[in-house]
Amino acid sequence: FLSRKVIPPTAQNKYKKEHPNLSVDWKKIYSLAFSVTLHTKLRVFQYKLLNHIVYTNDRLYKVTIICFL
């Protein structure tokens, strides 16, 4: 297992591309969801938010599921 190459998550690569000058402790960010709350629904929401899975109105508009009036 130690000899395999570690590939960072896609969300991490996206943040690095969007904000190249930002220095982030990713290990701390990924473990934050487990130390902040014990509620499963909040942990799922934090995971989705971190990995850009939360479908806001802006994102739904881009995939043409909703229309702004």
GUVEXFI-558416 format. One record per atom (N, C-alpha, C): atom name; residue number from 1; x, y, z; residue in one letter. Coordinates in nm, 4 decimals, decimal comma, padded with zeros to 6 digits. Layout:
BEGIN
+-------+-----+----------+----------+----------+--------+
: atome : num :        x :        y :        z : residu :
+-------+-----+----------+----------+----------+--------+
:    CA : NUM :        X :        Y :        Z :      A :
...
+-------+-----+----------+----------+----------+--------+
# end
This chain:
BEGIN
+-------+-----+----------+----------+----------+--------+
: atome : num :        x :        y :        z : residu :
+-------+-----+----------+----------+----------+--------+
:     N :   1 :  00,0815 : -00,1198 :  00,0000 :      F :
:    CA :   1 :  00,0000 :  00,0000 :  00,0000 :      F :
:     C :   1 :  00,0864 :  00,1269 :  00,0000 :      F :
:     N :   2 :  00,1978 :  00,1228 :  00,0661 :      L :
:    CA :   2 :  00,2807 :  00,2422 :  00,0768 :      L :
:     C :   2 :  00,3471 :  00,2802 : -00,0542 :      L :
:     N :   3 :  00,3679 :  00,1855 : -00,1407 :      S :
:    CA :   3 :  00,4368 :  00,2150 : -00,2658 :      S :
:     C :   3 :  00,3435 :  00,2736 : -00,3731 :      S :
:     N :   4 :  00,2120 :  00,2675 : -00,3513 :      R :
:    CA :   4 :  00,1180 :  00,3207 : -00,4509 :      R :
:     C :   4 :  00,1163 :  00,4731 : -00,4468 :      R :
:     N :   5 :  00,0924 :  00,5318 : -00,5623 :      K :
:    CA :   5 :  00,0868 :  00,6772 : -00,5730 :      K :
:     C :   5 : -00,0476 :  00,7264 : -00,5208 :      K :
:     N :   6 : -00,0449 :  00,8287 : -00,4393 :      V :
:    CA :   6 : -00,1665 :  00,8861 : -00,3818 :      V :
:     C :   6 : -00,2160 :  00,9965 : -00,4739 :      V :
:     N :   7 : -00,3421 :  00,9869 : -00,5154 :      I :
:    CA :   7 : -00,4032 :  01,0871 : -00,6021 :      I :
:     C :   7 : -00,4974 :  01,1714 : -00,5171 :      I :
:     N :   8 : -00,4794 :  01,3048 : -00,5157 :      P :
:    CA :   8 : -00,5683 :  01,3892 : -00,4353 :      P :
:     C :   8 : -00,7101 :  01,3910 : -00,4928 :      P :
:     N :   9 : -00,8101 :  01,4156 : -00,4088 :      P :
:    CA :   9 : -00,9490 :  01,4220 : -00,4564 :      P :
:     C :   9 : -00,9671 :  01,5320 : -00,5604 :      P :
:     N :  10 : -01,0677 :  01,5167 : -00,6439 :      T :
:    CA :  10 : -01,0914 :  01,6136 : -00,7509 :      T :
:     C :  10 : -01,1272 :  01,7512 : -00,6958 :      T :
:     N :  11 : -01,1964 :  01,7566 : -00,5832 :      A :
:    CA :  11 : -01,2303 :  01,8858 : -00,5238 :      A :
:     C :  11 : -01,1037 :  01,9619 : -00,4858 :      A :
:     N :  12 : -01,0063 :  01,8908 : -00,4360 :      Q :
:    CA :  12 : -00,8798 :  01,9518 : -00,3967 :      Q :
:     C :  12 : -00,8076 :  02,0080 : -00,5185 :      Q :
:     N :  13 : -00,8069 :  01,9347 : -00,6277 :      N :
:    CA :  13 : -00,7446 :  01,9835 : -00,7515 :      N :
:     C :  13 : -00,8165 :  02,1060 : -00,8057 :      N :
:     N :  14 : -00,9482 :  02,1072 : -00,7945 :      K :
:    CA :  14 : -01,0259 :  02,2206 : -00,8443 :      K :
:     C :  14 : -00,9951 :  02,3470 : -00,7655 :      K :
:     N :  15 : -00,9864 :  02,3341 : -00,6322 :      Y :
:    CA :  15 : -00,9533 :  02,4498 : -00,5493 :      Y :
:     C :  15 : -00,8142 :  02,5021 : -00,5816 :      Y :
:     N :  16 : -00,7198 :  02,4120 : -00,6068 :      K :
:    CA :  16 : -00,5840 :  02,4546 : -00,6394 :      K :
:     C :  16 : -00,5797 :  02,5285 : -00,7727 :      K :
:     N :  17 : -00,6619 :  02,4866 : -00,8688 :      K :
:    CA :  17 : -00,6665 :  02,5546 : -00,9981 :      K :
:     C :  17 : -00,7321 :  02,6912 : -00,9859 :      K :
:     N :  18 : -00,8408 :  02,7008 : -00,9068 :      E :
:    CA :  18 : -00,9126 :  02,8267 : -00,8920 :      E :
:     C :  18 : -00,8371 :  02,9264 : -00,8051 :      E :
:     N :  19 : -00,7662 :  02,8765 : -00,7045 :      H :
:    CA :  19 : -00,6955 :  02,9627 : -00,6093 :      H :
:     C :  19 : -00,5518 :  02,9119 : -00,5913 :      H :
:     N :  20 : -00,4636 :  02,9406 : -00,6854 :      P :
:    CA :  20 : -00,3278 :  02,8844 : -00,6787 :      P :
:     C :  20 : -00,2444 :  02,9376 : -00,5625 :      P :
:     N :  21 : -00,2741 :  03,0560 : -00,5125 :      N :
:    CA :  21 : -00,1950 :  03,1151 : -00,4047 :      N :
:     C :  21 : -00,2464 :  03,0788 : -00,2660 :      N :
:     N :  22 : -00,3527 :  03,0030 : -00,2584 :      L :
:    CA :  22 : -00,4139 :  02,9677 : -00,1309 :      L :
:     C :  22 : -00,3423 :  02,8483 : -00,0691 :      L :
:     N :  23 : -00,2981 :  02,8633 :  00,0551 :      S :
:    CA :  23 : -00,2356 :  02,7502 :  00,1248 :      S :
:     C :  23 : -00,3371 :  02,6920 :  00,2225 :      S :
:     N :  24 : -00,3647 :  02,5630 :  00,2090 :      V :
:    CA :  24 : -00,4703 :  02,4980 :  00,2853 :      V :
:     C :  24 : -00,4169 :  02,3692 :  00,3466 :      V :
:     N :  25 : -00,4561 :  02,3439 :  00,4717 :      D :
:    CA :  25 : -00,4240 :  02,2173 :  00,5373 :      D :
:     C :  25 : -00,5403 :  02,1212 :  00,5093 :      D :
:     N :  26 : -00,5276 :  02,0404 :  00,4029 :      W :
:    CA :  26 : -00,6377 :  01,9559 :  00,3575 :      W :
:     C :  26 : -00,6741 :  01,8490 :  00,4588 :      W :
:     N :  27 : -00,5763 :  01,7969 :  00,5302 :      K :
:    CA :  27 : -00,6054 :  01,6945 :  00,6305 :      K :
:     C :  27 : -00,6974 :  01,7501 :  00,7386 :      K :
:     N :  28 : -00,6738 :  01,8734 :  00,7767 :      K :
:    CA :  28 : -00,7586 :  01,9384 :  00,8783 :      K :
:     C :  28 : -00,8994 :  01,9633 :  00,8239 :      K :
:     N :  29 : -00,9091 :  02,0034 :  00,6992 :      I :
:    CA :  29 : -01,0400 :  02,0300 :  00,6391 :      I :
:     C :  29 : -01,1224 :  01,9023 :  00,6279 :      I :
:     N :  30 : -01,0600 :  01,7934 :  00,5821 :      Y :
:    CA :  30 : -01,1341 :  01,6685 :  00,5661 :      Y :
:     C :  30 : -01,1748 :  01,6074 :  00,6996 :      Y :
:     N :  31 : -01,0999 :  01,6305 :  00,8045 :      S :
:    CA :  31 : -01,1357 :  01,5756 :  00,9360 :      S :
:     C :  31 : -01,2301 :  01,6673 :  01,0126 :      S :
:     N :  32 : -01,2503 :  01,7888 :  00,9665 :      L :
:    CA :  32 : -01,3364 :  01,8852 :  01,0350 :      L :
:     C :  32 : -01,4807 :  01,8363 :  01,0462 :      L :
:     N :  33 : -01,5315 :  01,7734 :  00,9451 :      A :
:    CA :  33 : -01,6714 :  01,7276 :  00,9475 :      A :
:     C :  33 : -01,6963 :  01,6273 :  01,0591 :      A :
:     N :  34 : -01,5972 :  01,5501 :  01,0949 :      F :
:    CA :  34 : -01,6149 :  01,4484 :  01,1978 :      F :
:     C :  34 : -01,5969 :  01,5033 :  01,3387 :      F :
:     N :  35 : -01,5332 :  01,6191 :  01,3506 :      S :
:    CA :  35 : -01,5131 :  01,6761 :  01,4833 :      S :
:     C :  35 : -01,6151 :  01,7835 :  01,5180 :      S :
:     N :  36 : -01,6861 :  01,8366 :  01,4201 :      V :
:    CA :  36 : -01,7800 :  01,9458 :  01,4442 :      V :
:     C :  36 : -01,9148 :  01,8951 :  01,4927 :      V :
:     N :  37 : -01,9671 :  01,7922 :  01,4322 :      T :
:    CA :  37 : -02,1029 :  01,7484 :  01,4647 :      T :
:     C :  37 : -02,1118 :  01,5965 :  01,4722 :      T :
:     N :  38 : -02,2120 :  01,5508 :  01,5441 :      L :
:    CA :  38 : -02,2385 :  01,4081 :  01,5525 :      L :
:     C :  38 : -02,3584 :  01,3681 :  01,4672 :      L :
:     N :  39 : -02,4321 :  01,4670 :  01,4151 :      H :
:    CA :  39 : -02,5503 :  01,4389 :  01,3352 :      H :
:     C :  39 : -02,5110 :  01,3947 :  01,1944 :      H :
:     N :  40 : -02,5641 :  01,2841 :  01,1524 :      T :
:    CA :  40 : -02,5283 :  01,2269 :  01,0234 :      T :
:     C :  40 : -02,5664 :  01,3182 :  00,9076 :      T :
:     N :  41 : -02,6832 :  01,3806 :  00,9134 :      K :
:    CA :  41 : -02,7272 :  01,4672 :  00,8044 :      K :
:     C :  41 : -02,6343 :  01,5871 :  00,7874 :      K :
:     N :  42 : -02,5844 :  01,6428 :  00,8972 :      L :
:    CA :  42 : -02,4922 :  01,7552 :  00,8868 :      L :
:     C :  42 : -02,3565 :  01,7113 :  00,8317 :      L :
:     N :  43 : -02,3129 :  01,5914 :  00,8680 :      R :
:    CA :  43 : -02,1878 :  01,5396 :  00,8130 :      R :
:     C :  43 : -02,1999 :  01,5182 :  00,6632 :      R :
:     N :  44 : -02,3124 :  01,4665 :  00,6183 :      V :
:    CA :  44 : -02,3351 :  01,4455 :  00,4751 :      V :
:     C :  44 : -02,3360 :  01,5797 :  00,4023 :      V :
:     N :  45 : -02,4009 :  01,6800 :  00,4612 :      F :
:    CA :  45 : -02,4054 :  01,8124 :  00,3996 :      F :
:     C :  45 : -02,2649 :  01,8720 :  00,3892 :      F :
:     N :  46 : -02,1856 :  01,8596 :  00,4945 :      Q :
:    CA :  46 : -02,0493 :  01,9119 :  00,4915 :      Q :
:     C :  46 : -01,9661 :  01,8416 :  00,3849 :      Q :
:     N :  47 : -01,9834 :  01,7112 :  00,3712 :      Y :
:    CA :  47 : -01,9121 :  01,6361 :  00,2680 :      Y :
:     C :  47 : -01,9524 :  01,6851 :  00,1285 :      Y :
:     N :  48 : -02,0821 :  01,7011 :  00,1078 :      K :
:    CA :  48 : -02,1309 :  01,7467 : -00,0225 :      K :
:     C :  48 : -02,0832 :  01,8886 : -00,0528 :      K :
:     N :  49 : -02,0831 :  01,9739 :  00,0469 :      L :
:    CA :  49 : -02,0378 :  02,1113 :  00,0273 :      L :
:     C :  49 : -01,8901 :  02,1149 : -00,0088 :      L :
:     N :  50 : -01,8102 :  02,0361 :  00,0577 :      L :
:    CA :  50 : -01,6670 :  02,0310 :  00,0320 :      L :
:     C :  50 : -01,6363 :  01,9783 : -00,1071 :      L :
:     N :  51 : -01,7140 :  01,8844 : -00,1559 :      N :
:    CA :  51 : -01,6893 :  01,8217 : -00,2854 :      N :
:     C :  51 : -01,7747 :  01,8775 : -00,3983 :      N :
:     N :  52 : -01,8327 :  01,9950 : -00,3775 :      H :
:    CA :  52 : -01,9143 :  02,0635 : -00,4801 :      H :
:     C :  52 : -02,0298 :  01,9777 : -00,5294 :      H :
:     N :  53 : -02,0985 :  01,9114 : -00,4396 :      I :
:    CA :  53 : -02,2124 :  01,8288 : -00,4763 :      I :
:     C :  53 : -02,3435 :  01,8967 : -00,4390 :      I :
:     N :  54 : -02,3385 :  02,0054 : -00,3637 :      V :
:    CA :  54 : -02,4587 :  02,0777 : -00,3236 :      V :
:     C :  54 : -02,5126 :  02,1508 : -00,4459 :      V :
:     N :  55 : -02,6358 :  02,1235 : -00,4811 :      Y :
:    CA :  55 : -02,6953 :  02,1826 : -00,5999 :      Y :
:     C :  55 : -02,7702 :  02,3099 : -00,5633 :      Y :
:     N :  56 : -02,7024 :  02,4224 : -00,5768 :      T :
:    CA :  56 : -02,7627 :  02,5529 : -00,5518 :      T :
:     C :  56 : -02,8384 :  02,5966 : -00,6763 :      T :
:     N :  57 : -02,9133 :  02,7058 : -00,6644 :      N :
:    CA :  57 : -02,9882 :  02,7555 : -00,7796 :      N :
:     C :  57 : -02,8968 :  02,7881 : -00,8974 :      N :
:     N :  58 : -02,7803 :  02,8414 : -00,8682 :      D :
:    CA :  58 : -02,6858 :  02,8754 : -00,9739 :      D :
:     C :  58 : -02,6418 :  02,7510 : -01,0514 :      D :
:     N :  59 : -02,6111 :  02,6455 : -00,9801 :      R :
:    CA :  59 : -02,5670 :  02,5216 : -01,0459 :      R :
:     C :  59 : -02,6828 :  02,4543 : -01,1199 :      R :
:     N :  60 : -02,8023 :  02,4560 : -01,0609 :      L :
:    CA :  60 : -02,9184 :  02,3977 : -01,1279 :      L :
:     C :  60 : -02,9510 :  02,4733 : -01,2565 :      L :
:     N :  61 : -02,9304 :  02,6052 : -01,2556 :      Y :
:    CA :  61 : -02,9542 :  02,6847 : -01,3750 :      Y :
:     C :  61 : -02,8569 :  02,6449 : -01,4862 :      Y :
:     N :  62 : -02,7325 :  02,6166 : -01,4492 :      K :
:    CA :  62 : -02,6316 :  02,5794 : -01,5491 :      K :
:     C :  62 : -02,6668 :  02,4485 : -01,6178 :      K :
:     N :  63 : -02,7310 :  02,3573 : -01,5468 :      V :
:    CA :  63 : -02,7706 :  02,2313 : -01,6089 :      V :
:     C :  63 : -02,9169 :  02,2346 : -01,6530 :      V :
:     N :  64 : -02,9735 :  02,3541 : -01,6575 :      T :
:    CA :  64 : -03,1098 :  02,3835 : -01,7066 :      T :
:     C :  64 : -03,2191 :  02,3031 : -01,6381 :      T :
:     N :  65 : -03,2084 :  02,2850 : -01,5073 :      I :
:    CA :  65 : -03,3169 :  02,2213 : -01,4329 :      I :
:     C :  65 : -03,4162 :  02,3266 : -01,3845 :      I :
:     N :  66 : -03,3657 :  02,4474 : -01,3526 :      I :
:    CA :  66 : -03,4548 :  02,5547 : -01,3117 :      I :
:     C :  66 : -03,4282 :  02,6769 : -01,3984 :      I :
:     N :  67 : -03,5219 :  02,7682 : -01,4000 :      C :
:    CA :  67 : -03,5057 :  02,8939 : -01,4747 :      C :
:     C :  67 : -03,5234 :  03,0090 : -01,3782 :      C :
:     N :  68 : -03,4372 :  03,1088 : -01,3908 :      F :
:    CA :  68 : -03,4543 :  03,2314 : -01,3141 :      F :
:     C :  68 : -03,5503 :  03,3205 : -01,3890 :      F :
:     N :  69 : -03,6370 :  03,3858 : -01,3174 :      L :
:    CA :  69 : -03,7329 :  03,4758 : -01,3823 :      L :
:     C :  69 : -03,6897 :  03,6186 : -01,3743 :      L :
+-------+-----+----------+----------+----------+--------+
# end
